[in-house]
Amino acid sequence: MVGFVVSKAVGGAVTARKPAPTKPAAIPELSTDKLVVNDLVRALKIAVGERDVTLAHISLSWDGATWPFRHPLDYVGSEGGGGVGGGPGNTVGTALALKGSGRLVIGVCGDGDFMMTSNALWTAAKYEIPLLVVVLNNRSYYNDEEHQERMARWRERPIENKGIGIRIEDPAPNIAAIARALSVEGFGPITEPDQLGPALEKAIETVDTGKPAVVDVITQPR
């Protein structure tokens, strides 16, 4: 657009400037051991292919380089305020608004985020709202765990206590079972890289039938 205006102003020929072709970046291989957040982002990108996707929620550690946004509806934004628990509700609301649009609505939530407001999925089941929730499950409200470690070091206190009241384990909730209890198809827990792609594909097939689905992916913190 700038080239168009300048050419017209100086009296030169008005020619439309074509954007330079861009070669899509290759998606890196998944980890061969324990899954990390970027594995989920990459596997999800492969699973959705070139279809139109709306991300209703993403994690703090989202790999933006693997998933560029090209349309206003590619990502609807965060819940604001840095709160925990907005993911499921944001995803259900976004999917309801876009129902029938042809866009696949996906919410990527932490396990703490999911546990706080998983009941929102009952609404999706009740009213047959197609959506996919992928849970990045590091079995912790992890953001605060890092803060607690920093404070423990500063105050010269035992860092072993950083997970008290923050870790979500012993017992670890069965997130896929929670989804199924709400009449939502649940997959997982996914612990191995070779399980991730097939689980996401099956979940997307469920969503394409007009129903909600949840995939629980066990990932390493950060």
C-alpha positions, 0 to 999 in steps of 0.5 A, a space after each residue: 500500500 505504501 508503494 502504491 501511494 508514493 508512486 501516485 504522489 510522484 506521478 509515476 506509474 501506479 502498480 500493485 506490489 505483490 507480496 514476496 512469497 514466503 516458505 512455511 517453516 518446517 515443523 520440528 520433530 517431536 521429542 523422543 522422550 518426555 513430552 514438552 509444551 512445544 511438542 503439543 503445539 507442533 503435533 496439534 498443528 500437524 493434526 489440523 493441517 490447513 483447515 481454519 482454526 480458532 484458538 480460544 485459549 492458549 498457554 503462557 508457554 505457547 510456541 508462536 513461531 510454529 503457529 502464525 496468526 493470519 486472520 482476526 479469528 485465528 486467536 480471540 485473545 486471553 481472558 485478561 488479568 492473568 487469572 486461572 480458570 478462563 480457558 474452558 469457559 472461553 472455549 465454550 463461548 467462542 465455539 458457540 459463537 462460531 458454531 456453523 462457521 466451519 472453523 475448528 475451535 480449540 482451547 489449550 488449557 493448563 490442568 489447573 485451568 481445566 480443574 477450576 472450571 471444567 463444568 463449563 464443558 457440561 454446557 458444550 455437551 448439553 447443547 452439542 457445541 463442537 470444540 476441542 480442549 487440549 490440556 497441557 497437564 504438568 500436574 501443577 499450578 506451575 507459574 506460581 511454583 517458579 515464583 515460590 522457588 525464587 522467593 525461597 531462594 531469596 529468603 534462604 528457605 527450603 526450595 523443596 517446599 515450593 510445590 506445597 498447595 501448588 502441585 496437582 498430584 498424589 493423587 493425580 486427577 484423571 482429566 479424561 475421566 472428568 470429561 467423560 463424567 460431563 458427557 464429553 469424549 475424553 482421550 488420555 492421559 497421553 504420555 508418549 510422543 507416538 500417542 499424541 498425533 493419533 489421539 488428536 486426530 481421533 478427538 478432531 474426528 469427534 468434534 467434526 461430528 458436532 460434539 466436544 472433546 478433551 485430550 489430556 497430555 502429560 507435559 514437562 514443566 516449561 
